[in-house]
Amino acid sequence: MKSSLIELIEILEYKVQRYIEGFDTNVHPYDIAEILLELRDYDENIYLQELEKFPEDLKASVLIELPKQCHEEFVEHFTTNELADITNTLDTDDAAEFIRNIEEVDEDVAEEVLQNLPKEDRDNLETLISFGEYEAGSYMQTELFSAFIDEQVGDSIRRLKSLKAAKELDSVYQVYVINRKKIFLGSIPLEDLILLGPNVYYEELVKDGVNTVAVNALDDIHDVVEVASNYDMGVIAVVDSKGKLLGRITSDDIYDIIEDRATGQLYNLAGVSDEAEQEESLLNIGKHRAFWLGINLLTAIAASVVIGLFDTTLQSFVALAVLMPIVASMGGNAGTQTLTVTVRQMALGDISDDDAKKTIKKEVYLSLMNGSIFAVTIGLIAWVWFSIPLLGVVIAISMVVNLITAGFFGALIPLLLKKADIDPAVGSSVLLTTVTDIVGFFSFLGLATIILL
């Protein structure tokens, strides 16, 4: 083995030992997962062998820090009993995600893992897995700290200490107040309980006012993120249609959803698939990228057809061929600016259907302002460069037309896609580039034919 590989194994084993013995509180499962991924790049078998040495609780903690494809590798390497032990150690939201990842590889193995769990845990996970991919219920964690409205603060704190000592609960931020039918009545920050006497009843706290914000288990997870952001909540309660408390969505999941959505939009704007890029098969990645490249080829041909309509004009004025890319490039860049801003604001919920007209107007005005400035600039440059005053006029008018078009369609395309229930980020850039290229070439060469010939 290479010396660097030996050193990597030694570092990993040292970190794991320090973590297990509790000597180094700075060692986090994430740090161990990062070293494991480096080791995996060297030798996948050694990586799995080292992982197998971990105690179950550490193995589970490291698992949730590893990417999805690593979860799928576990299916081939560990027995169903071992997978069940790992699952049983995870928090319910992480355990449900792990089972879903196993299902994608082998549904029979996933079912066997569930059958090897205690009945209560199995029923709990099956409920979470039954929710749709983008429903809030699939992201919630059923472990939480709740208290009955007719309960005293002191009694609930003692129960919390027992739960923490038994390691049945971690990352406690709120106490969720419920009635005896488990109907959610509100949440209170845990730090506020410290200021209260042990004999205070929760009923008194609820009367004084508590945070009653909650989301339904069937709500779209992206709407949940907006609620958490609007109300500045790191953790949010999840209820059913009757208001019964089911669980909570914690800050780590909220951050992951925000990151995944931002990454997905970035990939979609570039015409690539977020899921495809995570695959290890170059063939699969290439196929997904080739689809949008193929669309780009067709749109490029459409733009070339427009240019071909004015071949006589181009032959008469070689200067047009020199200046033509400027018009298309400026239109494309201006459109991309508008498109990026519009898609991002839509993702953040800053643009509703009622704001659509206002958004389009704003972008058209901005495009007109910038178009006028750059039209004068390029018009003067073209005049001086080729000593043809009318050529400067042609490119100036074309620049204004194309930048206004870019602003209009840069805002309109994502709004129309959203109305059609299509992700606004998917394919918007391809459609916009087509419009700006065709309008840019047609306006420039058309005006040149009318004015210069």
C-alpha positions in Angstrom: 0.0 0.0 0.0 1.1 3.6 -0.6 2.5 5.4 2.5 -0.2 8.1 2.1 -2.9 5.4 2.4 -1.3 3.9 5.5 -1.1 7.4 7.1 -4.8 7.9 6.2 -5.8 4.7 7.9 -3.7 5.7 11.0 -5.4 9.1 11.2 -8.8 7.5 10.8 -8.2 5.0 13.6 -6.8 7.6 15.9 -9.8 9.9 15.4 -12.2 7.1 15.9 -10.5 6.0 19.1 -10.5 9.6 20.5 -14.1 9.9 19.6 -15.1 6.6 21.3 -13.2 7.3 24.4 -14.4 10.9 24.6 -10.9 12.4 24.8 -11.4 14.8 22.0 -14.7 16.7 21.9 -13.6 18.4 18.7 -13.9 15.2 16.7 -17.3 15.1 15.0 -18.8 12.2 12.9 -18.5 14.6 9.9 -14.7 14.7 10.4 -14.5 10.9 10.4 -16.8 10.7 7.4 -14.5 13.1 5.4 -11.5 10.8 6.1 -13.5 7.8 5.1 -14.4 9.4 1.8 -10.7 10.0 1.1 -10.0 6.4 2.0 -12.8 5.3 -0.3 -11.1 7.1 -3.2 -8.0 4.9 -2.6 -9.6 1.6 -2.0 -13.3 0.9 -1.5 -12.8 -2.5 0.2 -10.4 -1.0 2.8 -12.9 1.8 3.4 -15.7 -0.7 4.1 -13.5 -2.8 6.3 -12.5 0.2 8.4 -16.2 1.3 8.6 -17.2 -2.2 9.8 -14.9 -1.9 12.8 -16.9 1.1 14.2 -19.4 0.6 17.1 -23.0 0.7 15.9 -23.7 4.2 17.3 -20.7 5.7 15.6 -21.4 3.8 12.4 -24.9 5.3 12.3 -23.6 8.8 13.1 -21.1 8.6 10.3 -23.6 7.1 7.9 -25.8 10.2 7.9 -22.8 12.3 7.0 -21.9 10.2 4.0 -23.4 10.8 0.5 -26.4 8.8 -0.9 -24.3 6.5 -3.0 -22.4 5.3 0.1 -25.7 4.3 1.6 -26.4 2.1 -1.4 -23.0 0.4 -1.0 -24.0 -0.7 2.5 -26.6 -2.9 1.0 -24.0 -5.1 -0.7 -21.6 -5.1 2.2 -23.7 -5.5 5.4 -26.2 -8.1 6.4 -29.9 -7.2 6.9 -29.3 -7.7 10.7 -26.4 -5.2 10.6 -28.4 -2.8 8.5 -31.3 -3.1 11.0 -28.9 -2.3 13.9 -27.7 0.8 12.1 -31.2 1.9 11.3 -32.3 1.4 14.9 -29.6 3.7 16.1 -30.5 6.6 13.8 -33.1 9.3 14.5 -36.3 8.5 12.8 -35.9 11.1 10.0 -32.4 9.8 9.1 -33.6 6.2 9.5 -36.5 6.8 7.0 -34.1 8.3 4.5 -31.7 5.4 4.9 -34.5 2.9 4.3 -35.6 4.8 1.2 -32.0 4.7 -0.1 -31.9 0.9 0.5 -35.2 0.6 -1.4 -33.7 2.2 -4.5 -31.1 -0.6 -4.6 -33.2 -3.6 -3.4 -36.8 -3.3 -2.1 -36.6 -6.9 -0.7 -33.6 -6.0 1.5 -35.4 -2.8 2.7 -38.4 -4.9 3.7 -36.2 -7.4 5.5 -34.5 -4.6 7.4 -37.8 -3.2 8.5 -39.0 -6.7 9.6 -35.9 -7.0 11.8 -36.8 -3.8 13.7 -39.0 -3.7 16.9 -42.7 -3.4 15.9 -43.1 0.1 17.3 -40.0 1.4 15.4 -41.1 -0.5 12.2 -44.6 1.0 12.3 -43.1 4.5 12.9 -40.7 4.2 9.9 -43.4 2.7 7.6 -45.5 5.8 8.4 -42.7 8.2 7.5 -41.8 6.3 4.4 -45.4 6.4 3.2 -45.2 10.2 2.7 -44.4 11.6 -0.7 -40.9 12.7 -1.6 -41.7 16.4 -1.2 -44.2 16.1 1.7 -43.2 17.5 5.1 -44.0 14.2 6.8 -41.1 12.4 5.0 -38.6 14.8 6.6 -40.0 14.9 10.1 -38.4 13.4 13.2 -40.9 11.8 15.7 -38.5 12.1 18.6 -39.4 15.3 20.5 -40.0 16.7 24.0 -43.7 17.3 24.7 -45.6 18.2 27.8 -49.3 18.1 28.6 -51.1 21.4 29.3 -52.2 20.2 32.7 -48.6 19.2 33.6 -46.2 21.1 35.8 -42.9 22.3 34.4 -40.9 20.5 37.1 -42.4 17.1 36.2 -41.7 17.6 32.5 -38.1 18.6 33.2 -37.5 15.4 35.2 -38.9 13.4 32.3 -36.6 15.2 29.9 -33.6 14.3 32.1 -34.6 10.6 32.0 -35.0 10.7 28.2 -31.6 12.4 27.8 -30.0 9.9 30.2 -31.4 7.0 28.2 -30.2 8.7 25.0 -33.7 8.6 23.6 -33.7 12.3 22.7 -31.1 14.8 21.5 -31.0 18.3 20.0 -33.9 19.6 22.2 -34.8 23.2 21.5 -38.5 23.4 22.3 -41.1 21.9 24.5 -44.3 21.2 22.6 -47.4 21.7 24.6 -50.3 19.3 23.9 -53.6 18.3 25.4 -54.5 14.7 26.4 -55.6 14.0 22.8 -52.1 15.1 21.6 -53.5 18.2 19.9 -50.7 20.7 19.4 -51.3 23.9 21.4 -47.9 25.7 21.0 -44.2 25.5 21.5 -42.0 27.1 24.2 -38.2 27.6 23.9 -36.4 25.3 26.4 -34.4 28.2 27.7 -37.6 29.9 28.9 -38.4 27.0 31.2 -35.2 27.7 33.2 -36.7 31.0 34.4 -39.9 29.3 35.6 -40.6 27.6 38.9 -41.2 23.8 39.0 -44.8 24.2 40.2 -45.9 26.3 37.2 -48.5 24.6 35.0 -48.2 24.8 31.2 -51.7 26.0 31.1 -50.6 29.3 32.6 -47.8 29.6 29.9 -50.2 28.9 27.0 -52.6 31.6 28.3 -49.7 34.1 28.2 -49.1 33.3 24.5 -46.9 30.7 22.9 -45.6 30.0 19.3 -48.5 28.2 17.6 -46.8 28.0 14.2 -46.9 24.5 12.7 -47.1 22.8 9.3 -49.2 20.0 8.0 -47.5 16.6 7.3 -48.8 16.8 3.7 -47.5 20.3 3.0 -44.8 20.7 0.3 -41.4 20.7 2.0 -40.4 23.9 0.1 -43.4 25.7 1.6 -42.2 24.5 5.0 -38.8 26.0 4.5 -40.5 29.3 3.6 -42.5 29.2 6.8 -39.4 28.4 8.9 -37.6 31.3 7.2 -40.5 33.8 7.5 -40.9 33.0 11.2 -37.2 32.6 11.9 -37.6 29.1 13.3 -34.8 26.5 13.4 -37.3 23.8 14.4 -40.9 23.5 13.3 -43.8 21.3 14.6 -45.6 18.9 12.2 -49.3 18.1 12.7 -51.9 16.1 10.9 -55.2 17.5 9.5 -56.8 17.4 12.9 -54.0 19.3 14.6 -52.5 16.2 16.3 -48.7 16.6 16.9 -46.8 14.1 14.8 -43.2 15.2 15.0 -40.8 18.1 14.2 -38.5 19.1 11.3 -35.1 20.1 12.6 -32.7 22.8 11.4 -30.3 20.3 9.8 -33.0 19.1 7.4 -34.1 22.7 6.7 -30.5 23.6 5.8 -30.1 20.5 3.6 -33.4 21.3 1.7 -32.3 24.9 1.1 -28.8 23.7 -0.1 -30.3 21.0 -2.3 -32.8 23.4 -3.9 -30.1 26.0 -4.6 -27.9 23.3 -6.1 -30.8 21.9 -8.2 -31.6 25.4 -9.6 -28.0 26.0 -10.4 -27.7 22.7 -12.3 -31.1 23.2 -14.0 -30.1 26.7 -15.2 -27.1 25.1 -16.8 -29.2 22.4 -18.4 -27.9 19.5 -16.2 -29.6 17.2 -13.8 -28.8 17.3 -10.0 -29.5 13.6 -9.6 -27.6 12.6 -12.7 -24.5 14.5 -11.6 -24.4 12.4 -8.4 -24.2 9.2 -10.3 -20.8 7.5 -10.8 -21.6 6.2 -14.3 -20.1 8.5 -16.9 -22.6 7.1 -19.4 -25.6 8.1 -17.4 -24.2 11.6 -16.7 -23.4 12.0 -20.4 -26.9 11.0 -21.5 -28.5 13.6 -19.2 -26.2 16.3 -20.4 -26.6 15.3 -24.1 -30.3 15.9 -23.9 -30.0 19.6 -23.4 -27.0 19.8 -25.6 -29.2 18.3 -28.3 -31.9 21.0 -27.6 -29.1 23.6 -27.9 -28.1 22.2 -31.2 -31.6 22.5 -32.6 -31.9 26.1 -31.4 -28.5 27.0 -32.8 -29.7 25.6 -36.2 -32.8 27.8 -35.9 -30.6 30.9 -35.3 -28.4 29.8 -38.3 -31.5 29.6 -40.5 -32.3 33.2 -39.6 -28.8 34.2 -40.6 -29.1 32.3 -43.8 -32.1 34.4 -44.8 -29.8 37.4 -45.1 -26.8 35.8 -46.8 -26.9 38.4 -49.6 -26.7 41.2 -47.0 -23.8 39.6 -45.2 -21.9 39.2 -48.5 -22.4 42.9 -49.3 -21.3 44.1 -45.8 -18.5 42.0 -44.2 -18.7 44.3 -41.2 -22.0 42.8 -40.3 -20.4 39.4 -39.7 -17.9 41.1 -37.4 -20.5 42.9 -35.3 -23.2 40.3 -35.4 -21.9 38.3 -32.4 -21.9 41.4 -30.2 -25.7 41.8 -30.5 -26.4 38.2 -29.7 -23.9 38.1 -26.8 -25.3 41.2 -25.1 -28.8 39.9 -25.4 -27.9 36.5 -24.0 -26.0 38.0 -21.0 -28.8 40.5 -20.3 -31.4 37.8 -20.5 -29.4 35.5 -18.1 -29.2 38.3 -15.5 -33.0 38.8 -15.6 -33.6 35.0 -15.7 -31.3 34.3 -12.7 -32.8 37.1 -10.6 -36.4 36.1 -11.5 -35.9 32.3 -10.7 -34.1 33.1 -7.5 -36.9 35.5 -6.3 -39.5 32.9 -7.2 -37.7 30.3 -5.2 -37.6 32.6 -2.2 -41.3 33.3 -2.6 -40.7 37.0 -3.3 -42.7 36.9 -6.6 -46.3 35.7 -6.6 -48.7 35.5 -9.5 -50.0 39.0 -8.7 -46.4 40.4 -9.0 -45.8 38.9 -12.5 -46.8 42.0 -14.4 -44.8 44.3 -12.1 -41.8 42.0 -12.4 -41.9 42.0 -16.2 -42.3 45.8 -16.3 -39.3 46.3 -14.0 -37.1 44.1 -16.1 -38.2 45.8 -19.4 -37.4 49.2 -18.0 -34.0 48.1 -16.8 -33.3 46.6 -20.2 -34.4 49.8 -21.9 -32.1 51.8 -19.7 -29.1 49.6 -20.2 -29.9 49.0 -23.9 -29.9 52.8 -24.5 -26.5 53.3 -22.9 -24.8 50.4 -24.7 -26.6 51.1 -28.0 -25.0 54.6 -28.1 -21.6 53.1 -27.1 -21.5 50.4 -29.7 -23.1 52.7 -32.3 -20.2 55.1 -32.0 -17.6 52.3 -32.0 -19.1 50.8 -35.2 -19.2 54.2 -36.9 -15.5 54.9 -36.1 -14.4 51.3 -36.7 -15.9 51.0 -40.2 -16.5 54.6 -41.1 -20.1 53.9 -41.9 -22.5 56.1 -39.8 -25.6 54.2 -40.7 -24.0 50.9 -39.6 -23.7 52.5 -36.1 -27.4 53.3 -36.3 -28.3 49.8 -37.3 -26.4 48.1 -34.5 -27.6 50.7 -31.9 -31.3 50.0 -32.7 -30.8 46.3 -32.8 -29.0 46.4 -29.4 -32.0 48.2 -27.8 -34.5 45.8 -29.4 -32.6 42.7 -28.3 -32.0 43.9 -24.7 -35.6 44.8 -24.3 -36.5 41.3 -25.7 -34.0 39.7 -23.2 -35.5 41.5 -20.3 -39.1 40.7 -21.3 -38.6 37.0 -22.0 -36.1 36.6 -19.2 -38.9 37.4 -16.7 -41.8 35.9 -18.7 -40.3 32.4 -19.5 -39.9 31.3 -15.8 -43.2 32.8 -14.9 -45.0 30.9 -17.7 -43.2 27.6 -16.8 -44.3 28.0 -13.1 -47.9 28.5 -14.2 -47.6 25.3 -16.2 -46.3 23.5 -13.1 -42.8 23.1 -14.6 -39.7 23.9 -12.6 -38.8 27.5 -13.8 -35.1 26.7 -13.7 -35.4 23.7 -16.0 -34.7 24.6 -19.6 -35.3 28.4 -19.1 -31.8 29.3 -20.2 -32.1 27.3 -23.4 -35.5 28.9 -24.4 -34.2 32.3 -23.6 -31.0 31.9 -25.6 -33.0 30.8 -28.6 -35.2 33.9 -28.3 -32.3 36.4 -27.9 -30.3 34.8 -30.7 -33.1 34.8 -33.2 -34.4 38.3 -32.3 -30.8 39.7 -32.2 -29.8 38.3 -35.6 -33.1 39.0 -37.3 -33.3 42.6 -36.0 -29.6 43.4 -36.8 -29.6 41.8 -40.3 -33.1 42.9 -41.1 -32.4 46.5 -40.3 -29.1 46.3 -42.2 -31.0 45.0 -45.3 -33.5 47.9 -45.0 -31.1 50.7 -44.2 -27.8 49.8 -45.8 -28.8 48.2 -49.0 
